[in-house]
């Protein structure tokens, strides 16, 4: 039994008034003209879809994000092609729209059972269109994968990792795992700690660092850098500094080298002004000095 | 230094040297400023060379389209209009032009850059930040370093407002050069948190030349903006 026979049987059983009868000579009665009409209509729908996609891109490329526009044009083309198919199909299949609808519904149900994952990815792709938690060019971390978003498709999203690897992430995964978008906000804060010796002037160290950070192009003027004494450790006075940087810059080559350069500059600035970075040390006090002397002389 | 050149030339000023040298087809562009040197070989007949100030948001790495000028607070009463002059950092572009087609050869600035955030991290935008004094007349400037922007405030709100910063969008800017580099802008203030900045297409003094605008020259697609709405505060 073919799927068409099966569907016809179901329809006749549930809706006998429609009275669909399987036609064994169905293929033999299709003329070349009908086949041609079928494919011409599909071709027109395909071309029309392309034209509409180009129009949408021209019309909205400056008003919509690239990934949203991409999804919109894909959906528009898909919709136009499906409409074309529904118009073309009766010419060749000699049957009603209702029956075609049933066939498509059956196909969708079959896909849903056999490949639910594809459907969930598709739905997630549509959700991305409206929710847009990520955009093309964003640096994101999805589960264990991280990289720059290169493309957002209906079923998957393409990332380019730091070391240039192409990674395809199913859209469903974006919604079911932890997502970190490092570009979603305009600025990001970076926190650092430096420990100086107890005998050094902590106030002077704070002043020096504030002045140092003013000279950095990418350390934002607002919110201003915060520099303050954060704690007293066993062998150092801890100074914390919080710096805000443009998110979009942080993952560039210059941004990536910022961490090392700022720490080097902090050390150099403090040392040039007589302030030393503390190292772990302990002062040991002995209660009995005579015993120490005896020990020193090796008399014990 | 600003102007249009049809043949080789060189310019040397404080902190900058710039030159085009060599025969047609083998010309060499050299620029040195702020400790950086740029050298380029120009294999084709380059046509005209245009050097002029451009929208000051491109350097060092084009992170933003917004210029933010911070200044001492100016207080304006309801219904009043005031004109002040501010300074802004100049960025200079070197264009090659042939048959109406422009190419940007170089962009440089003699003023250090600082970025800032206008608004909150989650809703705000990165701006190129500059601190200016407030002047009631056109201040003296070195046109290679600083330009002058005439800012006309109009308070259409119902209360007094205090303004201490202005944020502008680059696609709306119109620059002119001569003895000074200038722009003219308007800030319509609707309330203490909301205002709109727009640029006027006019020079501040006579005999100024309009700059080749970077976004027009490079045919970058832009949406026609009617200014920038400062909805994240004006002070």
Interface residues (C-beta under 8 A of the other chain):
Chain A: X61 X62 X63 X184 X185 X186 X187 X188 X189 X215 X217 X218 X220 X221 X222 X223 X244 X246 X248 X249 X252 X254
Chain B: X60 X61 X63 X64 X70 X112 X113 X114 X115 X116 X117 X118 X119 X121 X122 X124 X125 X126 X129 X221 X222 X223
